[in-house]
Amino acid sequence: MTWIEDPEFAPDKPFGPQTLPYGVLVTGGGPVVAVRVGRHALPLRGIAGALGPRLADVVSGGSLDPLLAAGPAHWHELRNRLTEIVTADRAPTGAELVRTDWHTLVLPFTVADYVDFFSCRYHAENVSRILRRGAAPLAENWSYQPVANHGRAGTVYVSGTDIHRPSGQRKAAGDLQPAFGPTRRLDFEAEVGFVCGGEPVSQVSTAEFAEHVFGVALVNDWSARDVQVWESKPLGPFLAKSFATSIAGWITPLAAFEHARVSVPAPEHALPSYLVEAEPWGLDLRLEVRCNETLLARPRFEHMAWSPAQQLAHLTVNGAPVRAGDLFASGTVSGPERDQRGCLLELTWGGAEPITLEDGEQRTFLQDGDRVTLSGSAPGPDGSVVGLGEVTGTVLAAARR
């Protein structure tokens, strides 16, 4: 029994007491940090007295920034205290539940830096076969280190933010010169993001992963494929991806995924010592991708070749510190089956095999007005389900200059 009367707040539901993700929503008093309980949210400012001054100080504002900076001791203490509060039979003084669908979510933390990895073998090999016919399925370095590119922290947007079709240079086969204009091949990429916190530190070992990662959130790494093909010679994507990255408004604590941990596939050869894991940090996350309510794919995160712990170790091994608010994403999550492919480039095989939506319309790439939704979950304790907040975005026409 609990004082929270919400049928979705139960262990067999994604946002029961086993999940407790954090977000920032706008109320009459401005933005507040809240924890999600089923269809409702519990603002933490109102129950500051039940949390005590040590915890109240880091969650009474309008951002998760102080909590991220506070570090793992505060993260665990707060999660334990909130578990006690939401499973009690009486509400604490000042508690007020608000409907999540009646309030606007805002970006819950300040993104300090953003790195996007490329860590799924199935995705990497498919992309090579589609875009670089005749080339080796993987670059030589891919199986030796997690490959990544830097993104733009300033264009990370919270779920629900509309995305304008970007413009850039593109050059189709047979064109003598590149043309400039709105992308004709706008795509989504289903990814998993990891939100960092704690004191700035470099050379994070795989064993120290949980000390520096606060939580997990779904990410849509929007991509302009025609721009990407032209500009990615010789360097990686730039304008093709820097225009927008969408992140869920609810950040699920890393601690909620203890029962979802799995081993990544065994490497083909010996790895440098800094990439060796003493314990597994792959995750059994089940994703779903929808376009205009049509289910397109069910990628599985367990298929990733590099774990997030290996990614963070590689990100910091050269001395670059990880800081509170840093965000890194997994790269597109795909699998061996067609319905497990995490982007339209793969699902339509470069546009050669259109997919049909429930309304009968066909797609090779996204059209203006299309709405993309990513959702996901993971196994929790005692057969429960741990939820990941949805990330959605609607494509708008290119902005006029």
C-alpha positions in Angstrom: 0.0 0.0 0.0 1.1 3.5 -0.7 -0.4 7.0 -0.4 0.1 7.5 -4.1 -3.2 6.6 -5.8 -2.1 6.0 -9.4 -2.7 2.6 -11.1 0.5 3.1 -13.1 2.6 3.4 -9.9 3.2 -0.3 -9.4 6.1 -2.7 -9.8 4.6 -4.3 -13.0 4.4 -0.8 -14.6 7.4 1.1 -16.2 7.2 4.0 -13.7 6.6 2.2 -10.5 8.7 2.5 -7.3 11.6 0.6 -8.9 12.2 3.3 -11.5 11.8 6.9 -10.0 13.3 9.0 -12.8 14.0 12.7 -12.3 12.8 15.6 -14.5 12.1 19.3 -14.4 8.6 20.5 -15.1 7.0 23.9 -15.2 4.4 24.6 -12.5 2.7 27.8 -11.4 5.8 28.5 -9.3 8.2 28.0 -12.2 10.5 25.0 -13.1 10.8 22.4 -10.3 12.8 19.2 -9.9 10.4 16.3 -9.6 10.4 12.5 -9.5 8.0 10.6 -11.7 5.5 8.2 -10.0 3.3 6.5 -12.6 1.3 9.2 -14.5 2.1 11.8 -11.9 5.2 13.7 -10.7 6.1 14.6 -7.2 7.8 18.0 -7.0 10.7 17.8 -4.5 10.7 21.4 -3.4 7.5 20.9 -1.5 8.8 17.9 0.5 12.1 19.5 1.3 11.4 19.1 5.0 11.1 15.3 4.6 14.4 15.1 2.7 16.5 17.1 5.2 18.8 20.0 4.4 21.6 18.0 2.8 19.3 16.6 0.1 16.9 19.6 -0.1 19.7 21.9 -1.1 20.4 20.0 -4.3 16.8 19.5 -5.5 15.0 22.6 -4.4 15.9 24.6 -7.5 14.7 24.5 -11.1 17.5 22.2 -12.5 19.2 18.9 -11.9 22.6 20.7 -12.1 23.2 20.8 -8.3 22.3 17.1 -7.9 24.6 16.1 -10.7 27.4 18.0 -9.2 26.8 16.6 -5.7 28.1 13.1 -6.7 27.2 9.5 -6.1 26.8 9.6 -2.3 24.0 12.2 -2.7 22.4 10.3 -5.6 22.1 7.1 -3.6 21.0 8.8 -0.4 18.2 10.7 -2.3 17.0 7.6 -4.2 16.8 5.6 -0.9 14.9 8.4 0.8 12.5 8.9 -2.0 11.8 5.1 -2.2 10.8 5.3 1.5 8.6 8.3 0.9 6.7 7.1 -2.2 6.1 3.6 -0.7 4.9 4.9 2.7 1.2 4.8 3.6 1.1 8.5 4.4 2.2 11.5 2.3 4.9 13.7 3.8 4.1 17.3 4.7 4.0 19.5 1.6 3.6 16.6 -0.9 1.6 17.5 -4.0 1.2 15.2 -7.0 0.8 16.8 -10.5 -0.1 15.1 -13.7 2.8 14.7 -16.1 0.6 15.3 -19.1 -0.6 18.6 -17.8 2.8 20.2 -17.3 5.6 21.0 -19.7 9.0 19.3 -19.3 12.1 21.4 -19.8 15.7 20.3 -20.4 16.5 19.0 -16.9 20.2 19.8 -16.8 22.7 22.0 -18.5 24.5 20.0 -21.1 28.2 20.7 -20.6 29.5 18.6 -23.5 28.1 16.0 -25.9 29.8 13.0 -27.5 28.1 10.6 -29.9 29.5 7.1 -30.2 29.3 4.6 -33.1 29.3 1.3 -31.2 26.8 -1.1 -32.8 28.4 -3.6 -35.1 25.1 -4.3 -37.0 24.6 -0.6 -37.6 28.2 0.1 -38.6 28.3 -2.8 -41.1 24.9 -2.0 -42.6 25.9 1.7 -43.1 29.1 0.6 -44.8 27.2 -1.7 -47.1 24.7 1.0 -48.0 27.0 4.0 -48.4 30.4 2.5 -49.2 29.7 -0.5 -51.5 32.7 -2.6 -52.0 34.5 -1.3 -48.9 35.4 -3.3 -45.8 32.3 -3.7 -43.5 34.3 -2.0 -40.7 37.2 0.3 -40.4 40.3 -1.3 -39.0 40.2 0.7 -35.8 36.5 0.0 -35.0 37.1 -3.2 -33.1 40.0 -1.8 -31.1 38.4 1.3 -29.7 34.9 2.9 -29.3 34.7 5.3 -32.2 32.9 8.7 -31.6 32.4 12.2 -32.8 31.8 15.4 -30.8 28.3 17.0 -31.1 26.9 20.4 -30.2 25.8 20.7 -26.5 23.8 23.8 -27.5 21.5 21.9 -29.8 20.5 19.2 -27.4 16.7 19.6 -27.0 14.2 18.2 -24.6 11.6 15.7 -25.8 8.7 17.4 -27.5 10.7 20.1 -29.1 9.9 20.5 -32.8 12.9 20.0 -35.2 13.3 22.2 -38.3 14.6 20.4 -41.4 18.3 21.4 -41.7 20.0 22.7 -44.7 23.5 22.0 -46.0 25.5 21.0 -49.0 24.7 17.7 -50.7 26.0 16.1 -53.9 24.1 13.3 -55.5 25.6 10.7 -57.9 26.1 12.3 -61.3 26.0 15.9 -60.0 29.0 18.0 -61.2 28.8 20.4 -58.2 27.3 20.2 -54.8 24.0 22.0 -54.2 22.9 23.8 -51.1 19.4 23.5 -49.6 17.2 21.5 -47.1 18.2 17.9 -46.6 16.2 15.4 -48.7 17.2 12.5 -46.5 16.3 13.4 -42.9 16.6 10.5 -40.6 16.3 9.5 -36.9 18.7 7.4 -34.9 17.5 5.4 -31.8 20.2 5.8 -29.2 20.7 5.6 -25.4 22.3 8.6 -23.6 24.3 8.7 -20.3 24.2 11.7 -18.1 27.4 12.3 -16.1 28.0 13.9 -12.7 30.4 14.4 -9.8 33.7 16.1 -9.6 35.7 16.7 -12.9 38.1 13.7 -13.3 40.0 12.2 -16.2 41.1 8.6 -16.9 37.9 7.0 -15.5 38.3 3.2 -15.4 35.5 0.9 -16.4 35.2 -0.1 -12.7 34.5 3.6 -11.8 31.7 4.0 -14.3 28.9 4.1 -11.7 30.7 6.8 -9.7 30.5 9.2 -12.7 27.2 8.4 -14.5 24.0 9.7 -12.9 21.4 8.3 -15.2 20.2 7.0 -18.5 17.9 8.7 -21.1 16.8 7.8 -24.6 18.3 10.0 -27.3 17.3 10.7 -31.0 20.4 11.7 -32.9 18.7 13.4 -35.9 20.7 13.0 -39.1 20.8 14.5 -42.6 22.1 11.6 -44.6 22.7 13.4 -47.9 24.7 16.1 -46.1 26.5 13.5 -44.1 27.7 11.5 -47.2 29.1 14.6 -48.8 30.8 16.2 -45.8 32.2 13.0 -44.2 35.2 12.8 -46.5 37.7 12.7 -44.9 36.4 13.7 -41.5 33.2 12.7 -39.7 29.7 14.2 -39.7 29.4 17.8 -38.9 26.4 19.8 -40.1 24.6 16.5 -40.8 24.1 16.0 -37.1 24.9 19.2 -35.2 21.5 20.8 -35.9 19.6 18.8 -33.3 19.7 16.0 -30.8 16.6 15.2 -28.8 16.8 13.7 -25.2 14.0 12.4 -23.0 12.8 14.8 -20.3 13.0 12.0 -17.6 16.4 10.8 -16.6 16.3 7.3 -15.1 18.9 6.7 -12.4 21.7 4.3 -13.3 21.0 2.5 -10.0 17.6 1.4 -11.4 19.3 -0.8 -14.0 21.2 -3.1 -11.7 19.1 -6.1 -12.8 19.5 -5.2 -16.5 23.3 -5.6 -16.7 24.6 -8.0 -19.3 28.0 -8.7 -20.9 28.8 -7.2 -24.3 29.9 -9.6 -27.0 33.4 -11.0 -26.6 36.0 -8.9 -28.5 37.7 -10.4 -31.5 41.1 -9.8 -30.0 42.8 -8.6 -26.9 41.9 -5.1 -25.8 44.1 -2.4 -24.1 43.8 -2.8 -20.4 41.8 0.4 -19.9 39.0 -1.1 -22.0 38.8 -4.4 -20.1 35.8 -4.7 -17.8 36.0 -6.6 -14.5 32.2 -6.7 -14.3 29.7 -6.3 -17.1 28.2 -2.9 -18.0 26.2 -3.9 -21.1 22.5 -3.3 -20.5 19.4 -5.2 -21.6 17.3 -2.3 -22.8 14.4 -2.9 -25.2 13.6 0.0 -27.4 10.7 0.8 -29.7 10.7 3.3 -32.6 7.5 4.8 -34.0 6.8 7.2 -36.8 3.3 8.8 -36.7 2.2 6.0 -34.4 3.4 3.2 -36.7 5.8 0.8 -35.0 8.9 0.7 -37.1 11.5 -1.2 -35.1 12.4 -2.8 -31.8 16.1 -2.4 -31.3 17.9 -4.2 -28.5 20.7 -2.4 -26.6 22.3 -5.8 -25.6 23.6 -6.0 -29.2 26.0 -3.1 -28.7 29.6 -4.1 -29.1 31.0 -1.6 -26.6 29.5 -0.9 -23.2 28.9 2.6 -21.8 31.6 1.9 -19.2 34.1 1.2 -22.1 32.9 4.3 -23.9 33.5 6.6 -20.8 36.9 5.0 -20.2 37.9 5.8 -23.8 36.4 9.3 -23.6 38.6 10.2 -20.7 41.8 8.1 -21.2 43.7 10.9 -23.0 43.2 13.2 -20.0 40.0 14.9 -21.1 37.9 15.2 -17.9 34.3 14.1 -17.5 32.2 16.8 -15.9 28.8 17.2 -14.3 26.4 17.7 -17.2 28.4 15.8 -19.8 26.3 13.7 -22.1 27.4 10.8 -24.2 25.2 8.7 -26.5 25.7 5.1 -27.5 25.3 5.4 -31.3 22.5 3.9 -33.2 21.1 0.8 -31.6 20.4 -1.9 -34.2 20.2 -5.7 -34.4 20.5 -8.6 -36.8 16.9 -8.6 -37.8 15.2 -6.1 -40.1 12.7 -5.0 -37.4 15.6 -4.3 -35.1 17.3 -1.6 -37.2 17.4 1.8 -35.4 17.3 4.3 -38.3 15.6 4.7 -41.7 18.8 4.5 -43.5 18.9 0.8 -42.5 15.2 0.1 -42.5 14.8 1.3 -46.1 18.3 0.2 -47.1 19.3 3.7 -48.2 15.9 4.5 -49.7 15.7 1.4 -52.0 13.1 -0.4 -49.9 10.3 2.0 -48.7 8.4 1.2 -45.6 4.6 1.6 -45.4 2.9 3.4 -42.5 -0.4 2.4 -41.0 -2.2 5.1 -43.0 -0.9 3.6 -46.2 1.7 6.3 -46.9 5.3 5.2 -47.7 8.5 6.6 -46.4 12.2 6.3 -47.4 13.2 9.2 -45.2 11.3 11.6 -42.9 8.8 14.1 -44.4 7.7 17.5 -42.8 5.1 16.8 -40.3 6.3 13.4 -39.3 6.5 12.7 -35.6 9.1 10.3 -34.3 8.8 8.6 -30.8 11.4 6.5 -29.0 10.4 4.5 -25.9 12.1 1.8 -23.9 12.3 -0.4 -20.8 14.5 -2.8 -19.0 14.0 -5.7 -16.6 14.0 -4.7 -13.0 14.0 -6.6 -9.6 11.6 -9.4 -9.0 10.2 -9.4 -12.5 9.4 -5.7 -12.5 9.9 -3.3 -15.4 12.1 -0.2 -15.4 10.9 2.5 -17.7 12.8 5.0 -19.9 11.0 8.2 -20.6 9.9 8.8 -24.2 11.7 11.1 -26.5 9.5 12.7 -29.3 10.0 15.2 -32.0 8.0 16.5 -34.9 9.7 17.5 -38.2 9.0 21.1 -39.4 9.9 22.6 -42.7 13.3 24.2 -43.1 13.5 27.6 -41.5 13.5 30.5 -43.8 16.7 32.5 -44.0 
